[in-house]
Amino acid sequence: MVDIQQNKIMEAEQEGINPFNNPTPGESLTKNPDERFEWEQQAKFTDVDEAIKDIFLRITERDALIELLNFFKNKQPIEEMTQMILYRGFTKGEYNVDLMLLLVEPLMYLLIAICEEYDIEPTLYDDEDVDGAFVTEDSLDNVDSKDLTKQVSEIRKDSVPPSLLARVKELPEEEELEGDN
């Protein structure tokens, strides 16, 4: 056990990383109360619609959209991108934890809509194909066959504001994005 930890420390030193460069326990309790982190202050947004519109504007800026599309082409899961986008907004003080959780569903559907607009097959989450391996005949007996045929092939209209779905259709063509480079 000690040898493994010693090896990790030696590897970190070779890469120029100090493994002991961490805050001292209790350090945050000694900070001046007037100097708050961004997420400790009042949130910029308190409404789901306002927050999702702001997120939409940020992710559809030219450079951000090109990067986002490259992620999706490389099978980056929608779920991970949603987590990253929302966590960034939370740490910047744009919304609180409760609103962040309320934004998960509309943001995922918004990202799916963007994928569909650019003819990219979205990967919803890691190991998406593995889920079917855990289904047994006994578990299928209690499930209605109509439920099994439902797919997430259509965006739920009530999850994303209609104005944003219309704006997704107005995004520039992929060739236009690539041509500006």
Secondary structure, DSSP 8 states (H G I E B T S, - for coil): -HHHHHHHHHHHHHTT--TT-S--TTGGGGS-TTS--GGGS--S--SHHHHHHHHHHHHTSHHHHHHHHHHHHTT--HHHHHHHHHHHHHHTTSS-HHHHHHHHHHHHHHHHHHHHHTT-----STTGGGGGGG--HHHHHTS-HHHHH--S-S--TTTS-HHHHHHHHTS--HHHHHHT-
